[in-house]
């Protein structure tokens, strides 16, 4: 049984919900999953997202730095107190928050809504950038915009003032990143970049290619998420194929590459089926990947994983579930002794989707933790939640923990932080992308409903 933090029951405040109709037979990885959209109506534009005859609109006069002091006192914040739920400004929680369970001492607030928000990043000026793809992908959500959207909060009320299309005609976009002087984004197999200055909300120059990740391309596991390590290395994830046959030695299909000026990038670690998220923590020059492992492989030791990115590691797919554990039915039986050992893992179907690192503003035991949004199982959404993974302050590595044994009450370094999505109603969507803002708020997207909320401690 998963360990859960102290939460509050508040049935009297729950609003009525109309359950979302889902097909219970849809596989998490099925190409029939919602999220496929016709991108043919996108306006023909150049790589900068500008019509060749248009001038970019001016930047608004009023600009904030994205910081929101005492965020939980903002009107619309739902506070979890020892006495119960308190809505700042009065009234009942909105549907987007009313199901949520958080530890006492935290609050949540609705920020805005964007169709299929699959990646979040905070710009240097504090604006929230959102990747909204339309190409079919794992667990895809509806109403994508084939665009990258910018959502500022200039009046500091905790809610997006509006949303502006920053780049369009990008049906297969997910990877986003800001680096000094540049904005990086994904366009299919390509990683692109363009000059970027703080508070820039409109494109001023065309994007230029950085690398084209063509070493292997799966039609469903196409997202190329990426991030920068402390030493400046950019790591990029590349998906493999559910139906791959075991080969030894294996070819490089699903794995992690680095951008080093070589054509297509250089392989770093392999043996991944779908490294859906790549994020770097700061202070120890460490980066991590979330791996969605072989579907239906629980009986033979399969598990979803959060793993460090290290040169030369092999994480086993499609031959091995983990160290010394071959997938059943593989013939001849592969040698799995050289497969790297995972220390943070979830049951198949929990589907870890989004990853972010708390920068040190939150109270214990959440201070400095890695937060993971698990998307939940396809037909039930069971397991959809936010997990917190404790990090060793000396090494920066995760404290080992997992939820593989349902009878365990101690999951090691893993604990539940936010729950409520998987109550069996299909009414609340599924948590997807995560991002911490400089002021300490944790932004969380929901790719099924499109809602974007933030969570913060009340004493921050």
C-alpha positions in Angstrom: 0.0 0.0 0.0 1.4 3.4 -1.0 2.4 5.6 2.0 0.3 8.9 2.0 0.9 12.2 3.8 -1.7 13.7 6.0 -4.6 14.9 3.9 -8.0 16.4 4.7 -11.5 15.1 3.9 -13.9 17.7 2.7 -16.9 16.1 1.0 -19.1 19.0 1.8 -17.1 21.2 -0.5 -16.9 18.9 -3.5 -18.6 20.2 -6.6 -20.7 18.0 -8.8 -18.7 16.5 -11.7 -19.7 15.1 -15.0 -17.5 12.0 -15.5 -15.3 12.1 -18.6 -16.1 9.4 -21.0 -13.1 7.2 -21.6 -12.6 4.0 -23.5 -11.3 1.5 -20.9 -9.9 -0.6 -23.6 -7.4 2.0 -24.8 -3.8 1.1 -24.2 -1.5 3.8 -22.7 0.5 3.6 -25.8 -2.2 3.0 -28.4 -2.2 5.1 -31.4 -6.0 5.4 -30.9 -5.4 7.3 -27.7 -6.9 10.8 -27.6 -4.5 13.6 -28.6 -4.3 13.0 -32.4 -5.3 16.3 -34.0 -5.3 17.6 -37.5 -2.5 20.0 -37.8 -3.3 20.9 -41.4 -5.1 24.1 -40.4 -2.0 25.7 -39.0 -1.1 28.8 -40.8 1.9 28.4 -43.0 4.7 30.2 -41.3 8.5 30.2 -41.1 10.5 28.6 -38.3 10.1 31.7 -36.2 6.4 31.4 -36.2 5.9 34.7 -38.0 4.2 35.5 -41.2 6.9 36.8 -43.6 5.0 40.0 -44.0 4.3 40.7 -40.3 6.2 42.7 -37.7 6.2 41.2 -34.2 3.8 42.9 -31.8 5.4 45.1 -29.1 6.2 43.8 -25.7 3.5 45.0 -23.1 4.5 48.0 -21.0 3.6 46.3 -17.7 5.9 43.5 -16.9 6.4 41.6 -13.6 9.3 39.3 -12.6 7.0 36.4 -12.0 7.4 36.5 -8.3 4.4 36.3 -6.0 5.2 37.0 -2.4 2.9 35.2 0.1 1.3 33.3 -2.7 -1.1 31.3 -0.6 -2.8 34.6 0.6 -3.8 35.4 -3.0 -7.5 35.3 -3.7 -8.5 32.0 -5.2 -5.9 30.0 -3.2 -7.2 26.8 -1.6 -5.4 26.5 1.7 -5.0 23.2 3.5 -5.0 24.0 7.2 -5.2 22.0 10.4 -8.8 23.2 10.7 -9.9 22.3 7.2 -10.0 23.8 3.7 -9.9 27.6 3.5 -10.7 29.4 0.3 -9.0 32.8 0.1 -11.6 35.3 -1.1 -14.4 33.0 0.0 -16.6 30.6 -1.9 -16.1 26.9 -2.7 -13.1 25.4 -4.5 -13.4 25.4 -8.3 -13.7 22.0 -10.0 -10.0 22.2 -11.0 -9.0 22.1 -7.3 -11.8 20.6 -5.3 -10.7 17.0 -5.6 -7.1 17.7 -4.6 -5.4 16.4 -1.4 -2.3 18.2 -0.2 -0.4 18.1 3.1 -1.5 20.6 5.8 0.4 23.9 5.3 0.2 24.0 1.5 -2.2 25.7 -1.0 -3.2 25.3 -4.6 -4.4 27.9 -7.1 -5.7 27.7 -10.7 -3.4 29.5 -13.1 -4.9 29.0 -16.5 -5.9 26.5 -19.2 -4.2 25.4 -22.4 -5.1 22.3 -24.5 -2.7 19.4 -24.0 0.0 21.2 -21.9 2.8 18.7 -22.2 5.8 20.8 -21.1 6.2 23.8 -18.8 9.1 26.2 -18.5 9.5 29.5 -16.7 11.2 32.2 -18.8 13.9 34.5 -17.4 11.3 37.2 -17.0 8.9 35.0 -15.1 6.4 34.1 -17.8 5.2 30.5 -18.1 5.9 28.9 -21.5 3.8 25.8 -22.5 4.3 23.2 -25.2 0.9 22.2 -26.7 1.4 19.5 -29.4 -1.2 17.8 -31.5 0.8 14.7 -32.8 -0.3 11.5 -31.2 1.9 10.5 -28.3 1.7 8.4 -25.1 -1.3 9.3 -23.1 -2.0 12.2 -25.4 -4.5 14.8 -24.2 -7.1 16.6 -26.4 -7.2 20.1 -27.9 -3.6 20.7 -28.5 -2.6 23.9 -30.4 0.5 22.7 -32.3 2.1 25.7 -30.7 4.2 27.0 -27.8 2.2 29.4 -25.7 3.3 32.1 -23.3 1.2 32.9 -20.2 2.3 36.0 -18.2 0.9 37.2 -14.8 1.8 40.9 -14.9 -0.7 42.0 -12.2 0.6 39.3 -9.8 -2.8 37.9 -8.9 -1.6 34.3 -9.3 -3.6 33.8 -12.5 -2.4 34.1 -16.1 -3.5 37.4 -17.6 -3.9 35.9 -21.0 -2.1 33.5 -23.4 -0.2 34.4 -26.5 1.0 32.1 -29.2 4.8 32.4 -29.2 5.5 29.8 -31.9 3.0 28.0 -34.1 2.9 25.3 -36.8 4.6 22.9 -34.4 2.4 19.7 -34.1 5.3 17.6 -32.7 6.7 19.9 -30.0 7.4 19.1 -26.4 11.0 19.9 -25.4 11.5 23.5 -24.1 14.5 25.1 -22.4 15.9 28.6 -21.7 19.7 29.1 -21.7 21.6 32.4 -21.4 20.6 34.5 -24.4 18.6 31.7 -26.1 15.3 29.8 -26.2 15.5 26.1 -27.2 12.5 24.2 -28.5 11.7 20.9 -30.2 10.3 20.7 -33.7 9.8 17.0 -34.5 13.3 15.4 -34.7 15.0 18.8 -34.6 16.1 20.8 -31.6 16.0 24.5 -32.5 17.1 27.7 -30.8 16.6 31.4 -31.3 17.9 34.5 -29.5 15.8 35.4 -26.4 15.8 38.3 -24.0 13.9 38.5 -20.7 10.3 39.6 -21.0 10.3 38.7 -24.7 6.8 37.4 -25.6 7.0 37.5 -29.4 9.5 36.0 -31.8 12.0 38.5 -33.2 14.2 36.1 -35.2 13.9 32.8 -37.0 14.9 29.6 -35.2 18.1 27.9 -36.2 18.8 24.1 -36.0 21.0 22.8 -33.2 20.8 19.1 -33.8 18.5 16.6 -35.7 17.9 13.5 -33.6 17.5 10.9 -36.4 19.4 8.0 -34.8 16.0 6.2 -34.4 12.4 7.5 -34.6 9.4 5.8 -33.1 6.0 7.2 -34.4 4.6 7.3 -30.8 7.6 7.9 -28.6 8.7 10.9 -30.6 9.1 13.6 -27.8 12.6 14.9 -27.4 12.8 16.4 -24.0 16.0 18.0 -22.9 17.8 20.0 -20.2 21.3 21.5 -19.4 23.6 20.1 -16.8 25.7 22.4 -14.5 28.7 21.9 -16.8 26.7 23.1 -19.9 26.0 19.7 -21.4 22.6 19.4 -23.1 21.0 15.9 -22.8 18.2 14.8 -25.1 15.9 11.9 -24.7 15.0 9.6 -27.7 12.2 7.0 -27.6 12.4 3.3 -28.6 9.6 1.0 -29.8 7.3 -1.2 -27.6 7.6 -4.0 -30.1 11.4 -4.1 -30.4 13.1 -7.5 -30.4 16.0 -8.2 -28.0 19.4 -8.1 -29.7 22.8 -8.5 -28.0 24.7 -6.3 -28.3 21.7 -4.0 -28.7 21.6 -1.2 -31.3 21.0 2.4 -29.9 17.3 3.2 -30.3 15.8 4.5 -27.1 18.2 6.4 -25.0 19.9 9.6 -24.0 22.1 11.6 -26.3 24.2 14.7 -25.7 24.5 17.7 -28.0 28.2 18.1 -28.7 28.4 19.4 -32.2 28.4 16.0 -33.8 25.7 15.2 -36.4 22.7 13.8 -34.6 24.2 14.0 -31.2 26.4 11.5 -29.3 24.9 8.5 -27.5 25.2 8.6 -23.7 23.0 5.9 -22.2 20.7 3.3 -23.9 18.2 0.6 -23.0 15.2 2.9 -22.8 11.7 2.3 -24.2 10.4 5.9 -23.7 12.5 8.4 -21.7 9.5 10.8 -21.4 11.3 13.4 -19.3 14.8 14.7 -19.0 15.6 17.2 -16.2 18.8 18.3 -14.5 19.2 19.3 -10.8 21.7 21.9 -9.8 24.7 21.8 -7.5 26.0 18.3 -8.3 26.1 18.3 -12.1 23.4 15.6 -12.2 20.7 14.9 -14.8 17.9 12.4 -14.7 15.4 10.6 -17.0 12.0 9.2 -16.4 11.6 5.9 -18.2 8.2 4.4 -19.2 9.2 0.8 -19.4 7.7 -2.2 -21.3 3.9 -2.3 -21.1 2.4 -5.4 -19.4 5.8 -6.5 -18.0 5.0 -6.5 -14.3 5.0 -10.3 -14.0 8.6 -10.5 -15.3 9.9 -7.7 -13.1 9.1 -4.7 -15.2 9.0 -1.3 -13.6 8.9 2.4 -14.5 12.1 4.2 -13.5 13.8 7.5 -12.5 17.4 7.1 -13.4 20.6 9.2 -13.4 22.1 10.0 -16.8 25.6 8.5 -16.9 27.9 7.8 -19.8 27.8 4.1 -20.9 24.8 2.9 -18.8 22.4 0.3 -20.3 19.0 0.2 -18.7 18.0 -3.1 -20.3 15.2 -2.5 -22.7 14.1 -4.5 -24.8 15.9 -7.5 -23.2 16.0 -6.9 -19.5 13.6 -5.5 -16.8 16.5 -4.6 -14.5 19.8 -6.0 -13.3 20.0 -9.8 -13.7 16.3 -9.9 -14.6 15.4 -10.8 -18.3 12.0 -10.2 -19.6 10.0 -13.4 -19.8 9.7 -15.0 -23.2 12.9 -13.6 -24.6 14.8 -16.3 -26.4 17.7 -16.9 -26.1 17.7 -15.7 -22.5 19.8 -12.5 -22.5 22.7 -11.7 -20.2 21.3 -9.0 -17.8 24.3 -8.8 -15.5 25.6 -5.6 -17.0 22.2 -3.7 -16.8 22.3 -0.7 -14.5 20.4 -1.0 -11.3 17.4 1.3 -10.8 16.9 2.7 -7.2 13.7 4.7 -7.8 10.9 2.9 -9.5 7.1 2.6 -9.9 4.8 -0.2 -10.9 4.1 -0.5 -14.6 1.2 1.8 -15.4 1.9 4.5 -12.8 3.5 6.2 -15.8 5.9 8.9 -14.4 5.5 11.8 -16.7 6.9 15.1 -15.3 10.0 15.8 -13.2 11.1 18.9 -11.3 13.5 19.7 -8.5 12.5 21.8 -5.5 15.2 24.5 -5.2 15.2 24.8 -1.4 12.3 27.1 -0.5 9.9 24.4 0.9 9.8 23.1 4.4 11.0 19.7 5.5 10.4 16.9 4.5 9.8 18.3 1.0 12.8 20.7 0.9 15.2 19.9 -2.0 13.1 16.9 -3.1 12.6 15.6 -6.7 8.9 15.8 -7.6 7.4 13.4 -10.1 3.9 13.6 -11.7 2.6 10.1 -12.4 0.1 10.0 -15.2 -1.7 6.8 -14.0 -2.8 3.7 -15.8 -4.5 4.2 -19.1 -7.9 2.5 -18.4 -8.3 3.4 -14.7 -5.9 6.3 -14.1 -5.0 4.4 -10.9 -1.7 5.8 -9.6 -2.1 9.3 -10.9 -0.5 11.5 -8.2 2.6 13.6 -7.3 5.4 11.6 -5.7 8.3 13.2 -3.8 11.7 11.6 -3.9 14.2 12.6 -1.2 17.6 13.5 -2.4 20.9 12.9 -0.6 22.2 16.4 0.1 25.8 15.3 -0.1 25.6 13.4 -3.4 22.5 14.9 -5.0 21.3 11.3 -5.8 17.9 10.0 -4.9 17.3 8.1 -1.7 16.3 4.6 -2.9 12.5 4.1 -2.9 9.7 2.4 -4.9 6.1 1.4 -4.8 6.6 -2.0 -6.3 5.2 -3.9 -3.3 1.6 -3.0 -2.5 2.0 -4.5 1.0 4.8 -2.2 2.0 4.0 0.8 4.2 7.5 2.2 4.0 8.5 3.2 0.4 12.0 4.4 1.3 12.8 7.8 -0.2 9.5 7.9 -2.1 6.3 9.4 -0.6 3.0 10.7 -2.0 2.7 14.5 -1.9 -0.5 15.3 -3.8 -3.4 12.8 -4.6 -7.0 12.8 -5.7 -6.9 12.3 -9.5 -7.5 8.6 -9.4 -10.8 8.4 -7.5 -12.5 6.3 -10.2 -14.6 9.1 -11.7 -12.3 10.1 -14.6 -13.4 13.7 -13.7 -10.2 15.3 -12.8 -7.8 14.6 -15.6 -4.2 13.4 -15.2 -1.1 15.2 -13.9 1.6 15.7 -16.6 4.3 18.4 -16.6 6.0 20.1 -13.6 8.1 23.3 -13.2 9.2 25.3 -10.2 9.2 29.1 -10.4 11.9 31.2 -8.8 9.6 32.2 -6.0 9.1 28.5 -5.1 5.7 27.7 -6.6 5.3 24.3 -8.2 3.4 24.6 -11.5 1.6 21.5 -12.6 -0.2 20.9 -15.9 -3.1 18.5 -16.6 -2.9 17.3 -20.2 -6.5 15.8 -20.1 -8.3 18.9 -18.9 -5.8 21.5 -19.9 -5.8 23.1 -16.4 -2.5 24.5 -15.1 -2.3 25.0 -11.3 0.4 26.0 -8.9 1.1 24.7 -5.4 3.0 26.4 -2.7 3.7 26.2 1.1 1.7 28.6 3.2 4.7 29.8 5.1 6.8 30.8 2.1 
